[in-house]
Amino acid sequence: MRAGLRADRVPPVQARSTARKHPKHGPYEDPVEDAEEAAASVPPCWLCGRPLGKAIVWHHPVPKSRGGRDVVPMHPICQQTLIANFTNSELQRHALDVEAFLAYPNVRKFVDWVAKKDPDFNASPSKKQR
């Protein structure tokens, strides 16, 4: 017997886990139907109102550094536009009021422009002119 191992203290054999394509118990669920249901339940973008594509960003309208806990779904390009045009203080001031953001000419111009684009469209937004 090896030193340090006693006969009554044999390490347990670790069970191999195998990845299953489908659950062991329960009915087979069609992934196509699940994807269609999930796509139908996705809310529109918080800023522009277009349907969301494959990339969804959960944005904090009030920054976390300012105590914000609520999140809203957005396109990545819409979130980048908000971040490029507003400081954290301005985001906190407007909070969840989309109409306050849309009152700014730069944001309104962006939303009007992006309304004609595909939901998965992405480009770098212009920087705020300070």
A tleap script that builds the chain and sets N, CA, C and O, in Angstrom:
source leaprc.protein.ff14SB
mol = sequence {
  NMET ARG ALA GLY LEU ARG ALA ASP ARG VAL
  PRO PRO VAL GLN ALA ARG SER THR ALA ARG
  LYS HIE PRO LYS HIE GLY PRO TYR GLU ASP
  PRO VAL GLU ASP ALA GLU GLU ALA ALA ALA
  SER VAL PRO PRO CYS TRP LEU CYS GLY ARG
  PRO LEU GLY LYS ALA ILE VAL TRP HIE HIE
  PRO VAL PRO LYS SER ARG GLY GLY ARG ASP
  VAL VAL PRO MET HIE PRO ILE CYS GLN GLN
  THR LEU ILE ALA ASN PHE THR ASN SER GLU
  LEU GLN ARG HIE ALA LEU ASP VAL GLU ALA
  PHE LEU ALA TYR PRO ASN VAL ARG LYS PHE
  VAL ASP TRP VAL ALA LYS LYS ASP PRO ASP
  PHE ASN ALA SER PRO SER LYS LYS GLN CARG
}
set mol.1.N position { 0.831 -1.171 0.000 }
set mol.1.CA position { 0.000 0.000 0.000 }
set mol.1.C position { 0.879 1.239 0.000 }
set mol.1.O position { 1.934 1.273 0.634 }
set mol.2.N position { 0.413 2.285 -0.744 }
set mol.2.CA position { 1.193 3.502 -0.809 }
set mol.2.C position { 1.096 4.245 0.511 }
set mol.2.O position { 0.118 4.132 1.249 }
set mol.3.N position { 2.130 4.998 0.778 }
set mol.3.CA position { 2.142 5.778 2.011 }
set mol.3.C position { 1.107 6.890 1.898 }
set mol.3.O position { 0.995 7.519 0.846 }
set mol.4.N position { 0.368 7.136 2.939 }
set mol.4.CA position { -0.610 8.206 2.957 }
set mol.4.C position { -2.019 7.756 2.611 }
set mol.4.O position { -2.966 8.466 2.948 }
set mol.5.N position { -2.213 6.610 1.953 }
set mol.5.CA position { -3.549 6.120 1.632 }
set mol.5.C position { -3.845 4.888 2.475 }
set mol.5.O position { -3.064 3.937 2.498 }
set mol.6.N position { -4.939 4.913 3.143 }
set mol.6.CA position { -5.337 3.748 3.901 }
set mol.6.C position { -6.402 3.007 3.116 }
set mol.6.O position { -7.068 3.599 2.267 }
set mol.7.N position { -6.569 1.757 3.379 }
set mol.7.CA position { -7.519 0.927 2.632 }
set mol.7.C position { -8.946 1.416 2.805 }
set mol.7.O position { -9.748 1.316 1.877 }
set mol.8.N position { -9.278 1.947 3.990 }
set mol.8.CA position { -10.647 2.397 4.212 }
set mol.8.C position { -10.887 3.820 3.675 }
set mol.8.O position { -12.021 4.299 3.713 }
set mol.9.N position { -9.867 4.486 3.189 }
set mol.9.CA position { -9.997 5.847 2.665 }
set mol.9.C position { -9.639 5.902 1.176 }
set mol.9.O position { -8.721 6.620 0.780 }
set mol.10.N position { -10.334 5.178 0.397 }
set mol.10.CA position { -10.104 5.167 -1.030 }
set mol.10.C position { -10.859 6.358 -1.635 }
set mol.10.O position { -12.045 6.540 -1.360 }
set mol.11.N position { -10.171 7.179 -2.466 }
set mol.11.CA position { -10.871 8.326 -3.035 }
set mol.11.C position { -12.006 7.863 -3.951 }
set mol.11.O position { -11.857 6.886 -4.684 }
set mol.12.N position { -13.128 8.561 -3.906 }
set mol.12.CA position { -14.268 8.156 -4.742 }
set mol.12.C position { -13.941 8.341 -6.217 }
set mol.12.O position { -13.188 9.239 -6.594 }
set mol.13.N position { -14.506 7.496 -7.026 }
set mol.13.CA position { -14.331 7.581 -8.460 }
set mol.13.C position { -15.239 8.704 -8.968 }
set mol.13.O position { -16.437 8.728 -8.687 }
set mol.14.N position { -14.643 9.633 -9.723 }
set mol.14.CA position { -15.438 10.732 -10.232 }
set mol.14.C position { -16.217 10.267 -11.451 }
set mol.14.O position { -15.667 9.656 -12.368 }
set mol.15.N position { -17.485 10.564 -11.441 }
set mol.15.CA position { -18.343 10.176 -12.556 }
set mol.15.C position { -18.083 11.115 -13.727 }
set mol.15.O position { -17.942 12.325 -13.556 }
set mol.16.N position { -18.025 10.536 -14.905 }
set mol.16.CA position { -17.862 11.355 -16.095 }
set mol.16.C position { -19.212 11.953 -16.463 }
set mol.16.O position { -20.230 11.263 -16.511 }
set mol.17.N position { -19.189 13.235 -16.716 }
set mol.17.CA position { -20.440 13.852 -17.155 }
set mol.17.C position { -20.440 13.891 -18.677 }
set mol.17.O position { -19.450 14.250 -19.314 }
set mol.18.N position { -21.557 13.518 -19.225 }
set mol.18.CA position { -21.684 13.543 -20.671 }
set mol.18.C position { -22.695 14.616 -21.037 }
set mol.18.O position { -23.737 14.752 -20.397 }
set mol.19.N position { -22.381 15.359 -22.050 }
set mol.19.CA position { -23.291 16.407 -22.500 }
set mol.19.C position { -24.426 15.771 -23.290 }
set mol.19.O position { -24.206 14.951 -24.182 }
set mol.20.N position { -25.614 16.158 -22.950 }
set mol.20.CA position { -26.787 15.623 -23.632 }
set mol.20.C position { -27.336 16.678 -24.573 }
set mol.20.O position { -27.370 17.865 -24.250 }
set mol.21.N position { -27.761 16.231 -25.729 }
set mol.21.CA position { -28.369 17.144 -26.672 }
set mol.21.C position { -29.786 17.493 -26.240 }
set mol.21.O position { -30.247 18.613 -26.463 }
set mol.22.N position { -30.474 16.545 -25.627 }
set mol.22.CA position { -31.836 16.745 -25.167 }
set mol.22.C position { -31.915 16.294 -23.713 }
set mol.22.O position { -31.122 15.456 -23.286 }
set mol.23.N position { -32.854 16.834 -22.951 }
set mol.23.CA position { -32.979 16.426 -21.559 }
set mol.23.C position { -33.314 14.942 -21.433 }
set mol.23.O position { -33.978 14.356 -22.289 }
set mol.24.N position { -32.835 14.358 -20.343 }
set mol.24.CA position { -33.046 12.929 -20.121 }
set mol.24.C position { -34.527 12.623 -19.887 }
set mol.24.O position { -35.045 11.613 -20.361 }
set mol.25.N position { -35.190 13.500 -19.156 }
set mol.25.CA position { -36.599 13.290 -18.842 }
set mol.25.C position { -37.419 14.396 -19.482 }
set mol.25.O position { -36.933 15.516 -19.641 }
set mol.26.N position { -38.613 14.104 -19.838 }
set mol.26.CA position { -39.501 15.109 -20.401 }
set mol.26.C position { -39.586 14.987 -21.911 }
set mol.26.O position { -38.777 14.303 -22.538 }
set mol.27.N position { -40.557 15.646 -22.480 }
set mol.27.CA position { -40.778 15.533 -23.921 }
set mol.27.C position { -39.695 16.271 -24.708 }
set mol.27.O position { -39.052 17.200 -24.218 }
set mol.28.N position { -39.527 15.823 -25.924 }
set mol.28.CA position { -38.600 16.482 -26.831 }
set mol.28.C position { -39.193 17.818 -27.238 }
set mol.28.O position { -40.353 17.897 -27.641 }
set mol.29.N position { -38.386 18.870 -27.129 }
set mol.29.CA position { -38.862 20.198 -27.493 }
set mol.29.C position { -38.161 20.626 -28.775 }
set mol.29.O position { -36.948 20.473 -28.915 }
set mol.30.N position { -38.923 21.151 -29.687 }
set mol.30.CA position { -38.372 21.576 -30.963 }
set mol.30.C position { -37.669 22.920 -30.794 }
set mol.30.O position { -38.324 23.900 -30.442 }
set mol.31.N position { -36.343 23.002 -31.035 }
set mol.31.CA position { -35.629 24.268 -30.851 }
set mol.31.C position { -36.073 25.352 -31.827 }
set mol.31.O position { -35.932 26.536 -31.523 }
set mol.32.N position { -36.600 24.986 -32.977 }
set mol.32.CA position { -37.067 25.986 -33.936 }
set mol.32.C position { -38.262 26.730 -33.369 }
set mol.32.O position { -38.333 27.954 -33.471 }
set mol.33.N position { -39.210 26.000 -32.769 }
set mol.33.CA position { -40.378 26.639 -32.169 }
set mol.33.C position { -39.966 27.528 -31.006 }
set mol.33.O position { -40.510 28.620 -30.839 }
set mol.34.N position { -38.993 27.067 -30.188 }
set mol.34.CA position { -38.524 27.865 -29.062 }
set mol.34.C position { -37.898 29.165 -29.552 }
set mol.34.O position { -38.103 30.218 -28.949 }
set mol.35.N position { -37.136 29.098 -30.640 }
set mol.35.CA position { -36.493 30.296 -31.179 }
set mol.35.C position { -37.535 31.278 -31.708 }
set mol.35.O position { -37.385 32.490 -31.550 }
set mol.36.N position { -38.586 30.761 -32.331 }
set mol.36.CA position { -39.640 31.635 -32.843 }
set mol.36.C position { -40.383 32.317 -31.699 }
set mol.36.O position { -40.706 33.501 -31.788 }
set mol.37.N position { -40.655 31.582 -30.633 }
set mol.37.CA position { -41.330 32.163 -29.481 }
set mol.37.C position { -40.455 33.213 -28.826 }
set mol.37.O position { -40.946 34.266 -28.421 }
set mol.38.N position { -39.159 32.938 -28.718 }
set mol.38.CA position { -38.234 33.889 -28.105 }
set mol.38.C position { -38.128 35.154 -28.951 }
set mol.38.O position { -38.065 36.259 -28.413 }
set mol.39.N position { -38.109 34.994 -30.271 }
set mol.39.CA position { -38.022 36.156 -31.155 }
set mol.39.C position { -39.281 37.004 -31.051 }
set mol.39.O position { -39.208 38.231 -31.126 }
set mol.40.N position { -40.418 36.374 -30.882 }
set mol.40.CA position { -41.672 37.113 -30.779 }
set mol.40.C position { -41.771 37.860 -29.450 }
set mol.40.O position { -42.454 38.881 -29.374 }
set mol.41.N position { -41.100 37.371 -28.398 }
set mol.41.CA position { -41.205 37.983 -27.087 }
set mol.41.C position { -40.158 39.062 -26.843 }
set mol.41.O position { -40.186 39.710 -25.797 }
set mol.42.N position { -39.230 39.273 -27.782 }
set mol.42.CA position { -38.198 40.285 -27.603 }
set mol.42.C position { -38.810 41.670 -27.804 }
set mol.42.O position { -39.430 41.932 -28.834 }
set mol.43.N position { -38.637 42.554 -26.823 }
set mol.43.CA position { -39.213 43.890 -26.959 }
set mol.43.C position { -38.419 44.728 -27.959 }
set mol.43.O position { -37.289 44.377 -28.297 }
set mol.44.N position { -38.997 45.829 -28.434 }
set mol.44.CA position { -38.270 46.690 -29.369 }
set mol.44.C position { -37.180 47.487 -28.647 }
set mol.44.O position { -37.140 47.541 -27.418 }
set mol.45.N position { -36.307 48.096 -29.432 }
set mol.45.CA position { -35.235 48.933 -28.880 }
set mol.45.C position { -35.848 50.093 -28.104 }
set mol.45.O position { -36.826 50.698 -28.545 }
set mol.46.N position { -35.277 50.394 -26.965 }
set mol.46.CA position { -35.795 51.435 -26.083 }
set mol.46.C position { -35.680 52.816 -26.721 }
set mol.46.O position { -36.557 53.659 -26.529 }
set mol.47.N position { -34.611 53.058 -27.477 }
set mol.47.CA position { -34.388 54.386 -28.039 }
set mol.47.C position { -35.078 54.578 -29.388 }
set mol.47.O position { -35.828 55.537 -29.572 }
set mol.48.N position { -34.826 53.667 -30.332 }
set mol.48.CA position { -35.322 53.895 -31.695 }
set mol.48.C position { -36.643 53.191 -31.988 }
set mol.48.O position { -37.324 53.554 -32.948 }
set mol.49.N position { -37.021 52.202 -31.195 }
set mol.49.CA position { -38.286 51.509 -31.380 }
set mol.49.C position { -38.267 50.426 -32.440 }
set mol.49.O position { -39.285 49.772 -32.664 }
set mol.50.N position { -37.116 50.216 -33.110 }
set mol.50.CA position { -37.032 49.152 -34.126 }
set mol.50.C position { -36.944 47.799 -33.441 }
set mol.50.O position { -36.564 47.731 -32.272 }
set mol.51.N position { -37.287 46.719 -34.139 }
set mol.51.CA position { -37.109 45.384 -33.551 }
set mol.51.C position { -35.627 45.111 -33.329 }
set mol.51.O position { -34.780 45.557 -34.103 }
set mol.52.N position { -35.325 44.382 -32.279 }
set mol.52.CA position { -33.938 44.067 -31.961 }
set mol.52.C position { -33.429 42.936 -32.832 }
set mol.52.O position { -34.195 42.052 -33.215 }
set mol.53.N position { -32.144 42.957 -33.148 }
set mol.53.CA position { -31.516 41.918 -33.956 }
set mol.53.C position { -30.878 40.868 -33.070 }
set mol.53.O position { -31.355 40.594 -31.969 }
set mol.54.N position { -29.793 40.282 -33.560 }
set mol.54.CA position { -29.099 39.227 -32.808 }
set mol.54.C position { -28.346 39.800 -31.623 }
set mol.54.O position { -28.282 39.171 -30.566 }
set mol.55.N position { -27.779 40.982 -31.784 }
set mol.55.CA position { -27.014 41.614 -30.703 }
set mol.55.C position { -27.942 42.535 -29.906 }
set mol.55.O position { -28.498 43.496 -30.439 }
set mol.56.N position { -28.092 42.220 -28.632 }
set mol.56.CA position { -28.919 43.025 -27.741 }
set mol.56.C position { -28.038 43.503 -26.602 }
set mol.56.O position { -27.326 42.712 -25.984 }
set mol.57.N position { -28.088 44.799 -26.326 }
set mol.57.CA position { -27.352 45.377 -25.215 }
set mol.57.C position { -28.367 45.765 -24.158 }
set mol.57.O position { -29.358 46.431 -24.459 }
set mol.58.N position { -28.128 45.355 -22.928 }
set mol.58.CA position { -29.011 45.746 -21.828 }
set mol.58.C position { -28.378 46.967 -21.182 }
set mol.58.O position { -27.396 46.864 -20.446 }
set mol.59.N position { -28.954 48.114 -21.470 }
set mol.59.CA position { -28.392 49.418 -21.097 }
set mol.59.C position { -29.015 49.924 -19.800 }
set mol.59.O position { -30.211 49.748 -19.568 }
set mol.60.N position { -28.198 50.551 -18.959 }
set mol.60.CA position { -28.672 51.218 -17.747 }
set mol.60.C position { -28.963 52.673 -18.092 }
set mol.60.O position { -28.019 53.450 -18.240 }
set mol.61.N position { -30.228 53.083 -18.228 }
set mol.61.CA position { -30.521 54.487 -18.548 }
set mol.61.C position { -29.928 55.436 -17.508 }
set mol.61.O position { -29.390 56.486 -17.858 }
set mol.62.N position { -30.024 55.073 -16.252 }
set mol.62.CA position { -29.314 55.791 -15.200 }
set mol.62.C position { -28.051 54.969 -14.943 }
set mol.62.O position { -28.152 53.800 -14.571 }
set mol.63.N position { -26.868 55.548 -15.131 }
set mol.63.CA position { -25.636 54.770 -14.979 }
set mol.63.C position { -25.535 54.105 -13.614 }
set mol.63.O position { -26.006 54.635 -12.608 }
set mol.64.N position { -24.912 52.937 -13.601 }
set mol.64.CA position { -24.747 52.201 -12.349 }
set mol.64.C position { -23.972 53.024 -11.333 }
set mol.64.O position { -24.214 52.922 -10.131 }
set mol.65.N position { -23.035 53.844 -11.816 }
set mol.65.CA position { -22.245 54.685 -10.910 }
set mol.65.C position { -23.103 55.748 -10.234 }
set mol.65.O position { -22.699 56.326 -9.225 }
set mol.66.N position { -24.294 56.008 -10.792 }
set mol.66.CA position { -25.218 56.989 -10.224 }
set mol.66.C position { -26.401 56.316 -9.543 }
set mol.66.O position { -27.404 56.970 -9.260 }
set mol.67.N position { -26.298 55.014 -9.276 }
set mol.67.CA position { -27.341 54.298 -8.558 }
set mol.67.C position { -28.397 53.656 -9.433 }
set mol.67.O position { -29.420 53.196 -8.925 }
set mol.68.N position { -28.174 53.616 -10.729 }
set mol.68.CA position { -29.157 53.035 -11.637 }
set mol.68.C position { -29.198 51.527 -11.548 }
set mol.68.O position { -28.154 50.875 -11.518 }
set mol.69.N position { -30.388 50.971 -11.505 }
set mol.69.CA position { -30.559 49.521 -11.454 }
set mol.69.C position { -31.394 49.003 -12.625 }
set mol.69.O position { -31.262 47.843 -13.017 }
set mol.70.N position { -32.237 49.844 -13.172 }
set mol.70.CA position { -33.103 49.421 -14.276 }
set mol.70.C position { -32.283 49.247 -15.545 }
set mol.70.O position { -31.328 49.985 -15.788 }
set mol.71.N position { -32.665 48.264 -16.350 }
set mol.71.CA position { -32.024 48.058 -17.643 }
set mol.71.C position { -33.091 48.016 -18.728 }
set mol.71.O position { -34.227 47.602 -18.498 }
set mol.72.N position { -32.691 48.457 -19.918 }
set mol.72.CA position { -33.593 48.452 -21.060 }
set mol.72.C position { -32.860 47.841 -22.247 }
set mol.72.O position { -31.646 48.007 -22.369 }
set mol.73.N position { -33.580 47.128 -23.136 }
set mol.73.CA position { -32.930 46.529 -24.306 }
set mol.73.C position { -32.683 47.570 -25.391 }
set mol.73.O position { -33.545 48.400 -25.684 }
set mol.74.N position { -31.484 47.511 -25.984 }
set mol.74.CA position { -31.129 48.461 -27.039 }
set mol.74.C position { -30.244 47.796 -28.072 }
set mol.74.O position { -29.614 46.773 -27.806 }
set mol.75.N position { -30.204 48.397 -29.269 }
set mol.75.CA position { -29.206 48.017 -30.265 }
set mol.75.C position { -27.853 48.554 -29.788 }
set mol.75.O position { -27.810 49.591 -29.127 }
set mol.76.N position { -26.766 47.881 -30.104 }
set mol.76.CA position { -25.456 48.406 -29.713 }
set mol.76.C position { -25.204 49.818 -30.258 }
set mol.76.O position { -24.635 50.656 -29.559 }
set mol.77.N position { -25.622 50.085 -31.495 }
set mol.77.CA position { -25.384 51.405 -32.086 }
set mol.77.C position { -26.196 52.488 -31.372 }
set mol.77.O position { -25.747 53.629 -31.262 }
set mol.78.N position { -27.373 52.141 -30.893 }
set mol.78.CA position { -28.204 53.108 -30.158 }
set mol.78.C position { -27.563 53.432 -28.810 }
set mol.78.O position { -27.547 54.590 -28.391 }
set mol.79.N position { -27.043 52.424 -28.138 }
set mol.79.CA position { -26.369 52.661 -26.867 }
set mol.79.C position { -25.116 53.505 -27.076 }
set mol.79.O position { -24.841 54.414 -26.292 }
set mol.80.N position { -24.354 53.209 -28.129 }
set mol.80.CA position { -23.137 53.980 -28.403 }
set mol.80.C position { -23.486 55.443 -28.670 }
set mol.80.O position { -22.734 56.339 -28.286 }
set mol.81.N position { -24.597 55.684 -29.312 }
set mol.81.CA position { -25.012 57.060 -29.589 }
set mol.81.C position { -25.342 57.799 -28.297 }
set mol.81.O position { -24.950 58.954 -28.127 }
set mol.82.N position { -26.057 57.143 -27.389 }
set mol.82.CA position { -26.362 57.787 -26.105 }
set mol.82.C position { -25.084 58.107 -25.342 }
set mol.82.O position { -24.929 59.206 -24.810 }
set mol.83.N position { -24.177 57.147 -25.293 }
set mol.83.CA position { -22.939 57.339 -24.542 }
set mol.83.C position { -22.084 58.440 -25.174 }
set mol.83.O position { -21.422 59.195 -24.463 }
set mol.84.N position { -22.097 58.533 -26.506 }
set mol.84.CA position { -21.295 59.549 -27.195 }
set mol.84.C position { -21.874 60.951 -27.035 }
set mol.84.O position { -21.134 61.931 -27.125 }
set mol.85.N position { -23.173 61.068 -26.800 }
set mol.85.CA position { -23.817 62.375 -26.764 }
set mol.85.C position { -24.167 62.890 -25.382 }
set mol.85.O position { -24.509 64.064 -25.238 }
set mol.86.N position { -24.093 62.043 -24.355 }
set mol.86.CA position { -24.510 62.477 -23.026 }
set mol.86.C position { -23.490 62.063 -21.971 }
set mol.86.O position { -22.867 61.007 -22.077 }
set mol.87.N position { -23.328 62.898 -20.962 }
set mol.87.CA position { -22.494 62.553 -19.818 }
set mol.87.C position { -23.329 61.720 -18.847 }
set mol.87.O position { -24.544 61.607 -19.011 }
set mol.88.N position { -22.690 61.145 -17.850 }
set mol.88.CA position { -23.429 60.364 -16.850 }
set mol.88.C position { -24.439 61.244 -16.102 }
set mol.88.O position { -25.532 60.787 -15.767 }
set mol.89.N position { -24.079 62.482 -15.845 }
set mol.89.CA position { -25.002 63.396 -15.161 }
set mol.89.C position { -26.245 63.657 -16.006 }
set mol.89.O position { -27.360 63.688 -15.484 }
set mol.90.N position { -26.052 63.843 -17.313 }
set mol.90.CA position { -27.194 64.069 -18.199 }
set mol.90.C position { -28.060 62.820 -18.314 }
set mol.90.O position { -29.287 62.912 -18.350 }
set mol.91.N position { -27.420 61.647 -18.372 }
set mol.91.CA position { -28.186 60.402 -18.421 }
set mol.91.C position { -29.011 60.239 -17.151 }
set mol.91.O position { -30.163 59.807 -17.204 }
set mol.92.N position { -28.421 60.585 -16.010 }
set mol.92.CA position { -29.138 60.475 -14.739 }
set mol.92.C position { -30.310 61.451 -14.702 }
set mol.92.O position { -31.383 61.107 -14.206 }
set mol.93.N position { -30.120 62.648 -15.213 }
set mol.93.CA position { -31.163 63.670 -15.192 }
set mol.93.C position { -32.380 63.247 -16.007 }
set mol.93.O position { -33.516 63.482 -15.596 }
set mol.94.N position { -32.145 62.618 -17.174 }
set mol.94.CA position { -33.256 62.216 -18.031 }
set mol.94.C position { -33.832 60.855 -17.662 }
set mol.94.O position { -34.984 60.554 -17.976 }
set mol.95.N position { -33.030 60.039 -16.997 }
set mol.95.CA position { -33.442 58.716 -16.510 }
set mol.95.C position { -34.151 57.889 -17.580 }
set mol.95.O position { -33.560 57.618 -18.625 }
set mol.96.N position { -35.383 57.485 -17.354 }
set mol.96.CA position { -36.109 56.597 -18.258 }
set mol.96.C position { -37.006 57.343 -19.252 }
set mol.96.O position { -37.862 56.729 -19.888 }
set mol.97.N position { -36.820 58.643 -19.390 }
set mol.97.CA position { -37.660 59.451 -20.277 }
set mol.97.C position { -37.063 59.481 -21.681 }
set mol.97.O position { -36.175 60.286 -21.962 }
set mol.98.N position { -37.544 58.610 -22.559 }
set mol.98.CA position { -37.028 58.521 -23.925 }
set mol.98.C position { -37.307 59.818 -24.675 }
set mol.98.O position { -36.471 60.268 -25.459 }
set mol.99.N position { -38.458 60.417 -24.449 }
set mol.99.CA position { -38.820 61.645 -25.159 }
set mol.99.C position { -37.833 62.774 -24.865 }
set mol.99.O position { -37.588 63.615 -25.730 }
set mol.100.N position { -37.267 62.803 -23.665 }
set mol.100.CA position { -36.274 63.835 -23.339 }
set mol.100.C position { -35.014 63.654 -24.179 }
set mol.100.O position { -34.404 64.636 -24.603 }
set mol.101.N position { -34.624 62.410 -24.422 }
set mol.101.CA position { -33.457 62.153 -25.269 }
set mol.101.C position { -33.769 62.507 -26.724 }
set mol.101.O position { -32.929 63.072 -27.425 }
set mol.102.N position { -34.963 62.177 -27.167 }
set mol.102.CA position { -35.344 62.437 -28.556 }
set mol.102.C position { -35.533 63.929 -28.841 }
set mol.102.O position { -35.589 64.332 -30.002 }
set mol.103.N position { -35.632 64.743 -27.800 }
set mol.103.CA position { -35.756 66.186 -27.985 }
set mol.103.C position { -34.442 66.809 -28.446 }
set mol.103.O position { -34.439 67.910 -28.997 }
set mol.104.N position { -33.336 66.118 -28.228 }
set mol.104.CA position { -32.031 66.616 -28.675 }
set mol.104.C position { -31.901 66.396 -30.181 }
set mol.104.O position { -32.182 65.300 -30.666 }
set mol.105.N position { -31.479 67.424 -30.933 }
set mol.105.CA position { -31.403 67.301 -32.393 }
set mol.105.C position { -30.473 66.180 -32.869 }
set mol.105.O position { -30.792 65.486 -33.835 }
set mol.106.N position { -29.330 65.995 -32.205 }
set mol.106.CA position { -28.403 64.945 -32.637 }
set mol.106.C position { -29.028 63.559 -32.509 }
set mol.106.O position { -28.856 62.713 -33.387 }
set mol.107.N position { -29.751 63.326 -31.417 }
set mol.107.CA position { -30.370 62.015 -31.195 }
set mol.107.C position { -31.541 61.825 -32.151 }
set mol.107.O position { -31.709 60.742 -32.711 }
set mol.108.N position { -32.350 62.861 -32.346 }
set mol.108.CA position { -33.487 62.764 -33.268 }
set mol.108.C position { -32.994 62.481 -34.685 }
set mol.108.O position { -33.571 61.656 -35.392 }
set mol.109.N position { -31.933 63.162 -35.098 }
set mol.109.CA position { -31.362 62.949 -36.430 }
set mol.109.C position { -30.868 61.509 -36.568 }
set mol.109.O position { -31.072 60.875 -37.604 }
set mol.110.N position { -30.218 60.994 -35.521 }
set mol.110.CA position { -29.732 59.612 -35.543 }
set mol.110.C position { -30.891 58.630 -35.654 }
set mol.110.O position { -30.845 57.713 -36.474 }
set mol.111.N position { -31.927 58.806 -34.844 }
set mol.111.CA position { -33.066 57.878 -34.838 }
set mol.111.C position { -33.775 57.894 -36.191 }
set mol.111.O position { -34.185 56.845 -36.689 }
set mol.112.N position { -33.920 59.066 -36.782 }
set mol.112.CA position { -34.538 59.142 -38.110 }
set mol.112.C position { -33.683 58.420 -39.155 }
set mol.112.O position { -34.209 57.757 -40.050 }
set mol.113.N position { -32.359 58.555 -39.031 }
set mol.113.CA position { -31.441 57.911 -39.981 }
set mol.113.C position { -31.432 56.396 -39.808 }
set mol.113.O position { -31.487 55.661 -40.794 }
set mol.114.N position { -31.362 55.919 -38.557 }
set mol.114.CA position { -31.220 54.483 -38.300 }
set mol.114.C position { -32.543 53.739 -38.500 }
set mol.114.O position { -32.546 52.510 -38.570 }
set mol.115.N position { -33.654 54.452 -38.593 }
set mol.115.CA position { -34.963 53.807 -38.761 }
set mol.115.C position { -35.032 53.002 -40.058 }
set mol.115.O position { -35.799 52.044 -40.148 }
set mol.116.N position { -34.240 53.379 -41.058 }
set mol.116.CA position { -34.258 52.695 -42.353 }
set mol.116.C position { -33.258 51.543 -42.421 }
set mol.116.O position { -33.168 50.866 -43.444 }
set mol.117.N position { -32.517 51.317 -41.359 }
set mol.117.CA position { -31.457 50.305 -41.359 }
set mol.117.C position { -31.972 48.967 -40.849 }
set mol.117.O position { -33.015 48.879 -40.202 }
set mol.118.N position { -31.193 47.917 -41.168 }
set mol.118.CA position { -31.453 46.564 -40.697 }
set mol.118.C position { -31.273 46.503 -39.180 }
set mol.118.O position { -30.444 47.243 -38.652 }
set mol.119.N position { -32.018 45.646 -38.445 }
set mol.119.CA position { -31.857 45.567 -36.994 }
set mol.119.C position { -30.437 45.215 -36.538 }
set mol.119.O position { -30.033 45.600 -35.441 }
set mol.120.N position { -29.676 44.490 -37.365 }
set mol.120.CA position { -28.316 44.133 -36.974 }
set mol.120.C position { -27.275 45.107 -37.513 }
set mol.120.O position { -26.078 44.834 -37.421 }
set mol.121.N position { -27.703 46.239 -38.073 }
set mol.121.CA position { -26.769 47.233 -38.591 }
set mol.121.C position { -25.953 47.812 -37.454 }
set mol.121.O position { -26.476 48.088 -36.374 }
set mol.122.N position { -24.648 47.996 -37.710 }
set mol.122.CA position { -23.775 48.581 -36.703 }
set mol.122.C position { -22.728 49.434 -37.395 }
set mol.122.O position { -22.158 49.018 -38.403 }
set mol.123.N position { -22.470 50.608 -36.873 }
set mol.123.CA position { -21.433 51.511 -37.365 }
set mol.123.C position { -20.987 52.370 -36.190 }
set mol.123.O position { -21.690 52.467 -35.184 }
set mol.124.N position { -19.835 52.985 -36.315 }
set mol.124.CA position { -19.360 53.825 -35.218 }
set mol.124.C position { -20.107 55.157 -35.247 }
set mol.124.O position { -20.190 55.792 -36.298 }
set mol.125.N position { -20.648 55.585 -34.115 }
set mol.125.CA position { -21.387 56.848 -34.089 }
set mol.125.C position { -20.427 58.038 -34.086 }
set mol.125.O position { -19.248 57.896 -33.762 }
set mol.126.N position { -20.942 59.198 -34.447 }
set mol.126.CA position { -20.103 60.392 -34.426 }
set mol.126.C position { -19.924 60.856 -32.978 }
set mol.126.O position { -20.785 60.646 -32.124 }
set mol.127.N position { -18.799 61.480 -32.738 }
set mol.127.CA position { -18.484 61.967 -31.390 }
set mol.127.C position { -19.246 63.250 -31.113 }
set mol.127.O position { -19.607 63.985 -32.032 }
set mol.128.N position { -19.485 63.508 -29.840 }
set mol.128.CA position { -20.171 64.729 -29.435 }
set mol.128.C position { -19.244 65.904 -29.663 }
set mol.128.O position { -18.064 65.851 -29.317 }
set mol.129.N position { -19.779 66.963 -30.243 }
set mol.129.CA position { -18.987 68.166 -30.446 }
set mol.129.C position { -19.108 69.026 -29.213 }
set mol.129.O position { -20.180 69.550 -28.910 }
set mol.130.N position { -18.006 69.172 -28.502 }
set mol.130.CA position { -18.043 69.927 -27.239 }
set mol.130.C position { -17.500 71.298 -27.416 }
set mol.130.O position { -17.455 72.072 -26.460 }
savepdb mol mol.pdb
quit
